[in-house]
């Protein structure tokens, strides 16, 4: 039996796995998705091509896994009872991540490629974006139950009202993506989503 070798083999395997994911993120930022090759990834990571193919059947799945690792697990959003304050915190963190060099360069490359490749775009949305959108939707659902968001609001549209402006500004570079801008988006969007005031609540 090879039980004595298993821990070392496992550590080597994990090191190779992490080296591959790191190489993918670096190379996508340097050369774009279209020019990225398994050969280049293997050379950067210091592994053989067969090592990569053993874990990923194609480049698209490998790139998506690399970005999922870069973004980390999707955690529930904060719930202090004040949805405006919570969403300010979330949108500030989103803006900071979008502007981080470690994230921005490869993300722009993958976003650009997804516009030309519908299959990649669907994988990109389902694997990387949808989980984040769903936890935002759940936080708004809690706020809706608490009376901070109007009962008839379409929560999918509400999520887009919050995150859409940040991605628009980031993608088109129309203006700096600042913490103050993130706060303003949260304030404006949630003001529009509040339940209508009754005549008795005025004044």
C-alpha positions as CSV (number, residue, x, y, z in Angstrom):
1,X,0.0,0.0,0.0
2,X,1.1,3.6,-0.6
3,X,-0.5,5.2,2.4
4,X,2.8,6.7,3.5
5,X,3.1,8.6,0.2
6,X,-0.5,9.9,0.1
7,X,0.0,13.1,2.2
8,X,3.0,14.2,0.1
9,X,1.2,13.3,-3.1
10,X,-1.9,15.3,-1.9
11,X,0.2,18.3,-1.1
12,X,2.0,18.2,-4.5
13,X,-1.4,17.9,-6.2
14,X,-2.8,20.9,-4.3
15,X,0.3,23.0,-5.1
16,X,-0.1,22.1,-8.7
17,X,-3.8,22.9,-8.7
18,X,-3.2,26.3,-7.1
19,X,-0.3,27.1,-9.5
20,X,-2.5,26.3,-12.5
21,X,-5.3,28.6,-11.2
22,X,-2.9,31.4,-10.5
23,X,-1.3,31.0,-13.9
24,X,-4.7,31.2,-15.6
25,X,-5.6,34.5,-13.9
26,X,-2.2,36.0,-14.7
27,X,-2.3,34.9,-18.4
28,X,-5.9,35.9,-19.1
29,X,-4.9,39.4,-18.0
30,X,-1.7,39.5,-20.1
31,X,-3.0,37.9,-23.3
32,X,-6.7,37.7,-23.2
33,X,-8.9,34.6,-23.2
34,X,-8.8,34.1,-27.0
35,X,-5.0,33.8,-27.1
36,X,-4.7,31.8,-23.9
37,X,-3.5,28.2,-24.4
38,X,-3.2,25.1,-22.3
39,X,0.5,25.0,-23.3
40,X,1.1,28.6,-21.9
41,X,-0.8,27.7,-18.7
42,X,1.2,24.6,-18.2
43,X,4.5,26.4,-18.8
44,X,3.6,29.2,-16.4
45,X,2.4,26.8,-13.7
46,X,5.4,24.4,-14.1
47,X,3.2,21.4,-14.8
48,X,2.5,19.1,-17.7
49,X,-0.5,19.6,-20.0
50,X,-1.9,16.2,-19.0
51,X,-2.0,17.4,-15.4
52,X,-4.3,20.2,-16.5
53,X,-6.5,17.9,-18.7
54,X,-6.9,15.5,-15.8
55,X,-8.8,18.2,-13.9
56,X,-10.3,20.3,-16.6
57,X,-11.6,19.0,-20.0
58,X,-11.4,22.4,-21.7
59,X,-10.1,25.9,-21.4
60,X,-13.4,27.5,-20.6
61,X,-14.1,25.5,-17.5
62,X,-10.5,26.0,-16.3
63,X,-10.8,29.8,-16.6
64,X,-14.1,29.9,-14.8
65,X,-12.7,27.8,-12.0
66,X,-9.7,30.1,-11.8
67,X,-12.0,33.1,-11.5
68,X,-14.3,31.4,-9.0
69,X,-11.2,30.8,-6.8
70,X,-10.1,34.4,-7.2
71,X,-13.5,35.7,-6.1
72,X,-13.9,33.2,-3.2
73,X,-17.0,31.7,-1.8
74,X,-20.2,33.7,-1.9
75,X,-21.3,34.5,1.6
76,X,-24.7,35.9,2.8
77,X,-24.8,39.7,2.9
78,X,-24.7,41.6,6.2
79,X,-28.1,42.1,7.9
80,X,-28.0,44.8,10.5
81,X,-31.7,45.6,10.0
82,X,-30.8,48.7,8.0
83,X,-30.9,47.7,4.3
84,X,-29.4,51.0,3.1
85,X,-26.4,50.7,5.4
86,X,-25.9,47.1,4.5
87,X,-26.1,47.7,0.7
88,X,-23.7,50.7,1.0
89,X,-21.2,48.3,2.6
90,X,-21.8,45.7,-0.1
91,X,-21.5,48.1,-3.0
92,X,-18.4,49.7,-1.6
93,X,-16.8,46.3,-1.4
94,X,-17.9,45.5,-5.0
95,X,-16.4,48.8,-6.3
96,X,-13.2,48.1,-4.5
97,X,-12.9,44.6,-5.9
98,X,-13.7,45.8,-9.5
99,X,-10.9,48.4,-9.2
100,X,-8.4,46.0,-7.7
101,X,-5.5,45.3,-10.2
102,X,-5.5,41.7,-9.2
103,X,-9.2,41.4,-10.2
104,X,-9.7,44.1,-12.8
105,X,-7.3,43.2,-15.6
106,X,-8.3,39.5,-16.0
107,X,-11.9,40.3,-15.4
108,X,-12.0,42.8,-18.3
109,X,-10.3,40.3,-20.5
110,X,-12.9,37.6,-19.7
111,X,-15.8,40.1,-19.9
112,X,-14.7,41.1,-23.3
113,X,-14.4,37.6,-24.6
114,X,-17.8,36.6,-23.2
115,X,-19.4,39.2,-25.5
116,X,-18.1,37.2,-28.5
117,X,-18.8,33.7,-27.1
118,X,-22.4,33.1,-25.9
119,X,-21.5,29.7,-24.4
120,X,-18.7,31.3,-22.3
121,X,-21.0,34.2,-21.4
122,X,-23.7,31.8,-20.0
123,X,-21.0,29.9,-18.0
124,X,-19.6,33.2,-16.8
125,X,-23.1,34.3,-15.5
126,X,-24.1,31.0,-14.1
127,X,-20.8,30.2,-12.3
128,X,-19.5,33.7,-11.2
129,X,-22.3,36.3,-11.3
130,X,-25.5,34.4,-10.4
131,X,-24.5,33.4,-6.9
132,X,-23.7,37.0,-6.0
133,X,-26.9,38.3,-7.5
134,X,-28.9,35.7,-5.6
135,X,-27.5,36.6,-2.2
136,X,-28.3,40.3,-3.0
137,X,-31.8,39.3,-3.9
138,X,-32.2,37.4,-0.7
139,X,-31.1,40.4,1.3
140,X,-33.7,42.5,-0.5
141,X,-36.3,39.9,0.2
142,X,-35.6,40.1,3.9
143,X,-35.9,43.9,3.6
144,X,-39.2,43.5,1.8
145,X,-40.5,41.4,4.6
146,X,-39.4,44.0,7.1
147,X,-41.3,46.7,5.1
148,X,-38.1,48.5,3.9
149,X,-38.8,47.5,0.3
150,X,-42.2,47.8,-1.4
151,X,-44.2,44.5,-1.5
152,X,-44.8,44.6,-5.3
153,X,-41.2,45.2,-6.3
154,X,-39.6,42.7,-8.7
155,X,-36.5,41.7,-6.8
156,X,-34.5,40.7,-9.9
157,X,-35.0,44.2,-11.3
158,X,-34.2,45.7,-7.9
159,X,-30.8,43.8,-7.8
160,X,-30.0,45.3,-11.2
161,X,-30.8,48.8,-10.0
162,X,-28.1,48.3,-7.3
163,X,-25.3,46.6,-9.1
164,X,-26.0,47.7,-12.7
165,X,-24.7,51.2,-12.3
166,X,-21.4,50.0,-10.8
167,X,-20.7,47.6,-13.6
168,X,-21.7,50.2,-16.2
169,X,-19.3,52.7,-14.8
170,X,-16.6,50.1,-14.5
171,X,-17.0,48.6,-17.9
172,X,-17.3,51.8,-19.9
173,X,-15.0,53.9,-17.7
174,X,-17.4,56.8,-17.8
175,X,-16.2,58.1,-14.4
176,X,-14.2,56.9,-11.3
177,X,-15.8,54.1,-9.4
178,X,-15.5,55.5,-5.9
179,X,-16.9,54.6,-2.4
180,X,-19.0,57.8,-2.6
181,X,-20.5,56.7,-5.8
182,X,-21.4,53.3,-4.4
183,X,-23.1,55.0,-1.4
184,X,-25.1,57.3,-3.8
185,X,-26.3,54.3,-5.9
186,X,-27.4,52.5,-2.7
187,X,-29.3,55.6,-1.5
188,X,-31.0,56.4,-4.8
189,X,-31.9,52.8,-5.6
190,X,-33.3,52.0,-2.2
191,X,-35.2,55.3,-2.0
192,X,-37.0,54.2,-5.2
193,X,-37.7,50.8,-3.8
194,X,-39.3,51.9,-0.5
195,X,-43.0,51.4,0.1
196,X,-45.0,54.4,-0.9
197,X,-45.8,56.8,2.0
198,X,-49.4,56.9,3.1
199,X,-51.2,60.2,3.5
200,X,-51.2,59.7,7.3
201,X,-47.4,59.4,7.3
202,X,-46.7,62.7,5.7
203,X,-45.3,65.4,8.1
